[in-house]
Amino acid sequence: EGLFKELKQKLSLHSGLTKKHKIMFIKDFLNKKSW
């Protein structure tokens, strides 16, 4: 799906982040998408 493709691209840019930060990033990303 396009949403997850975009999410994976963003995560690859932030590959240096810790797992905790990735989870926070994903939650923030999904919150913005839900509007």
Secondary structure, DSSP 8 states (H G I E B T S, - for coil): -HHHHHHHHHHHHTTTS-HHHHHHHHHHHHHHHT-
